[in-house]
Structures are given as structure tokens and as C-alpha cells.
Amino acid sequence: MMQNPNNMAGPGLIRTGILSFLFSLFIWLSWSGWLDQMADDQLQPAFKNSLITLATARGLNSLLSVAQGTEIALQPAGVGVILSAGEVLDPLNDLVERFSWLVLMAAASLGIQITLTGIFSNPAVNLIFSIAVGLCLACVWLCRSQLPFFGQNSQLSGHAVRLASVLMLIRFTLAVVTFAAGLLSQFFLEDKRSDSIRVLQHTSSLVEQEVNIPVKQSESILDSVSDYLSEQKQALDMEARLTSLKERVESSINHIINLIVLYILQTVLIPIGILYVFQKIVRATWNVLTPPKK
């Protein structure tokens, strides 16, 4: 049964008008660089923070490696006492080494996103995008005319809309996802990340102090008594300091696990979740703006 064109003119014209507005808006966004700049403003601090975290983890890993092989030998009254921090530091060192690789991958991921954002905002890319979307928009309007080949060709119009939609997704998905993920990370994750980094930096200072502990040696027989008392005190002090170091190591392990969770959220789970929501919004908008197939 033939449908009256006048009955379809109203809804079809409204859809075409909305599509024209959206296409023009995205072309303007492409040239303005507004969305790209907001995404870059989120990516750059995240990238710098990841480098700071990586440097902290690498530095702590180096100190722990040195400290594990350090033995503090005391000889009170000729009786040898050897205190070693290796067993205390070994679990932390293994975790820090794995964590540093995770942070390196996160920094590389953020660096790739920064590079891609710069490529997509390039004037040449904007020009190609604008021409392609403009041609698709022109095709949609021509398909509403009575011109040969174009006139009332709904299939060609649908292909043009799909092509323009794919181009817009390619152009803006990265910017939208990185901006939204960076915003969420800034509000909900940044404070926890900063606190954990401060704990790791303090642990690095503590480990460095333990590695550089001076040990007093006896110089003569006359000094043996004073050396004995001094070394007894030093041994007790070292045991207390190793106990304190063990407690700091346990706290650092908890903070490293927190950082692992935060970086997985920031670079994997949150972007995937935002991409999923963005895809649902685009699909719902598509279903509203495109007429059902007959």
C-alpha cells in the first residue's frame, strides 16, 4: 500500500533537520578543539602523575634491592650479631617490581591517548572529517528531493547517515571517554593516589636510612668496655628500627595494592564503563533519529 508523501513529510523533515543540526554541531566541535582541549587537560596531569609514581616505584625498588643484600654486623664483647633486613623487605620488593611494570603500562597507555588526541585534532583530519560529514549531509537532503537517482532514495540516505555517524564516533569517542574518565579519576581517585605516593616516598627515605647506618668498630682494647655498652645499645636500637621498618613495609604493601586498584580503575575499568554508556546513548539517539525499516 502506497503511503501519502504528505504524511511522511513532517516527521521526516524534523528528523533531517535534527540530523543537520547535530552534524553541524560536531563539525563545529571538531574545528573549535574545545572537547579535545578538555580531554588533553585531563590526560596531561594523569600522565605526569603516572611518571612520578613510576619514578617513586623504581627508586624504591632500587633501594630495596640494595637493602636486601645489606647485613648489619655488631660484635658486642666479641659475640657476633648479624641483623638483616632482607627477609623483611623481600615481599615489598617483589610487589614494587610488579607494580612498577603496571605503572609503566599505564603511562604508556596515557601517552598513546595523548598522541591520538593530538592526531584527531589535527587541521588536516578536521578538514577530511568536515568534507565527509558535509557530503553525507548533502546526500541526506538530496534524497528528500525529486532529483533522479537521489529522489526519495531512503536506502542511500540511511547509508549516508550511518557513514557520518561512524565518522563522528571515530573522531570524538576517544576525547569523550578520556575526558569523562579523567574527570571521574580526579574527583574520586586522585586524593587516594596522592596519599599512597606519599607513603611510598616516606618508605623510600626510611629504607635509605637503614641502608646507610654507620657501625662503630673498636679501635683499642681500652675502648672495649665503652664499645660493648655502645654496641649493646645499638643492637637494641637496630632491632627496634627493624621492627618499625617491618610495620612500615606492611603499610606500604597495602598502599601499593591500593595504587594497583586505582590504576586499573583509571586506565581500564572506568574507560570501558564510560565507553559502554556512551555506546548505549549513541544507539538510543540513533533509534530515535532514524525511521524504522519498512
URUR-V185692 format. One record per backbone hydrogen bond with DSSP energy under -0.5 kcal/mol. CO is the residue of the C=O (numbers start at 0). NH is the residue of the N-H. Records with the same first field share a line. If there is no record, write none. Layout:
# URUR-V185692
CO=NH, NH
This chain:
# URUR-V185692
3=6, 7
4=8
5=9
7=11
8=12
9=13
10=14
11=15
12=16
13=17
14=18
15=19
16=20
17=21
18=22
19=23
20=24
21=25
22=26
23=27
24=28
25=29
26=30
27=31
28=32
32=36
33=37
34=38
35=39
36=40
37=41
38=41, 42
39=43
40=44
41=45
42=46
43=47
44=48
45=49
46=50
47=51
48=52
49=53
50=54
51=55
52=56
53=57
54=58
55=59
56=60
57=61
58=62
59=63
60=64
61=65
62=66
63=67
64=68
65=68
66=69
68=70
69=84
70=72
71=73, 82
73=80
74=76, 77
75=78
77=79
78=75
80=73, 82
81=83
82=71
84=88
85=89
88=92
89=93
90=94
91=95
92=96
93=97
94=98
95=99
96=100
97=101
98=102
99=103
100=104
101=105
102=106
103=107
104=108
105=109
106=110
107=111
108=112
109=113
110=114
111=115
112=116
113=117
114=118
115=119
116=120
118=121
121=125
122=126
123=127
124=128
125=129
126=130
127=131
128=132
129=133
130=134
131=135
132=136
133=137
134=138
135=139
136=140
137=141
138=142
140=143
141=144
142=151
144=151
146=150
147=149
149=152
151=153
152=156
153=157
154=158
155=159
156=160
157=161
158=162
159=163
160=164
161=165
162=166
163=167
164=168
165=169
166=170
167=171
168=172
171=175
172=176
173=177
174=178
175=179
176=180
177=181
178=182
179=183
180=184
181=185
182=186
183=187
184=188, 189
188=192
189=193
190=194
191=195
192=196
193=197
194=198
195=199
196=200
197=201
198=202
199=203
200=204
201=205
202=206
203=207
204=208
205=209
206=210
207=211
209=212
213=215
219=222
220=223
222=226
223=227
224=228
225=229
226=230
227=231
228=232
229=233
230=234
231=235
232=236
233=237
234=238
235=239
236=240
237=241
238=242
239=243
240=244
241=245
242=246
243=247
244=248
245=249
246=250
247=251
248=252
249=253
250=254
251=255
252=256
253=257
254=258
255=259
256=260
257=261
258=262
259=263
260=264
261=265
262=266
263=267, 268
264=269
267=271
268=272
269=273
270=274
271=275
272=276
273=277
274=278
275=279
276=280
277=281
278=282
279=283
280=284
281=285
282=286
283=287
284=288
285=289
